[in-house]
């Protein structure tokens, strides 16, 4: 099994809409990870958090920043259609 360090992610709310986005920075040990959250506006880092692996079970992970951005655009387009 590989590591999730370096992977990009989206988290989702109860309606399965993207809630947060970012990158897994490092493993802190005992199943805790340091994550960096990114802005919706420009994609730059905004803050960091510590998350237990159990809290990531519904997250969607991506190997590259390009895949992460492309999927985010698709998911946001779907969400915009659902809001109409």
C-alpha positions as CSV (number, residue, x, y, z in Angstrom):
1,X,0.0,0.0,0.0
2,X,1.3,3.5,-0.9
3,X,1.4,6.7,1.0
4,X,-1.1,9.5,0.7
5,X,1.6,12.1,1.4
6,X,1.8,14.4,-1.6
7,X,-1.7,13.6,-2.9
8,X,-4.2,16.3,-3.6
9,X,-7.8,16.0,-2.2
10,X,-11.3,17.3,-2.1
11,X,-13.6,16.9,0.9
12,X,-17.4,16.9,0.6
13,X,-20.3,18.1,2.6
14,X,-23.5,16.2,3.3
15,X,-24.9,17.0,-0.1
16,X,-21.7,15.6,-1.8
17,X,-20.6,19.1,-2.8
18,X,-16.9,20.0,-2.5
19,X,-16.3,21.5,0.9
20,X,-12.5,21.9,1.1
21,X,-9.5,21.2,-1.1
22,X,-5.8,20.8,-0.6
23,X,-2.8,18.6,-0.4
24,X,-1.5,16.0,2.2
25,X,1.9,17.4,3.4
26,X,3.3,14.8,5.7
27,X,2.5,11.9,8.1
28,X,2.8,12.9,11.7
29,X,2.6,9.4,13.1
30,X,-0.2,7.4,14.8
31,X,-2.4,7.8,11.7
32,X,-2.4,11.6,11.8
33,X,-1.5,13.8,8.8
34,X,-0.7,17.4,8.2
35,X,-2.8,18.8,5.4
36,X,-2.6,22.1,3.6
37,X,-5.9,23.7,2.6
38,X,-6.1,25.8,-0.6
39,X,-8.3,28.7,-1.6
40,X,-11.1,28.3,-4.1
41,X,-10.3,31.7,-5.7
42,X,-6.6,31.2,-6.7
43,X,-5.6,27.7,-5.4
44,X,-2.9,29.0,-3.1
45,X,-2.4,27.6,0.4
46,X,-4.6,29.3,3.0
47,X,-4.0,27.3,6.2
48,X,-3.1,23.9,7.6
49,X,-4.7,21.3,9.7
50,X,-4.1,17.9,11.4
51,X,-6.4,15.1,10.3
52,X,-6.7,11.5,11.4
53,X,-6.8,9.0,8.6
54,X,-10.3,7.9,9.7
55,X,-11.6,11.4,8.9
56,X,-10.4,11.0,5.3
57,X,-12.5,8.0,4.4
58,X,-14.9,10.0,2.1
59,X,-12.2,12.3,0.7
60,X,-11.3,12.0,-3.0
61,X,-7.6,11.9,-3.7
62,X,-5.6,12.8,-6.9
63,X,-2.0,12.0,-7.9
64,X,-1.4,15.3,-9.6
65,X,-2.4,18.9,-9.2
66,X,-3.7,18.9,-12.8
67,X,-6.0,16.0,-12.1
68,X,-7.2,17.7,-8.9
69,X,-8.0,21.0,-10.7
70,X,-9.7,19.3,-13.6
71,X,-11.9,17.2,-11.4
72,X,-12.7,20.2,-9.2
73,X,-13.9,22.1,-12.2
74,X,-16.1,19.2,-13.3
75,X,-17.6,18.7,-9.8
76,X,-18.2,22.5,-9.5
77,X,-20.0,22.5,-12.9
78,X,-22.2,19.7,-11.7
79,X,-22.9,21.4,-8.5
80,X,-23.9,24.7,-10.3
81,X,-26.4,22.7,-12.4
82,X,-27.9,21.2,-9.3
83,X,-28.4,24.6,-7.7
84,X,-30.5,25.9,-10.7
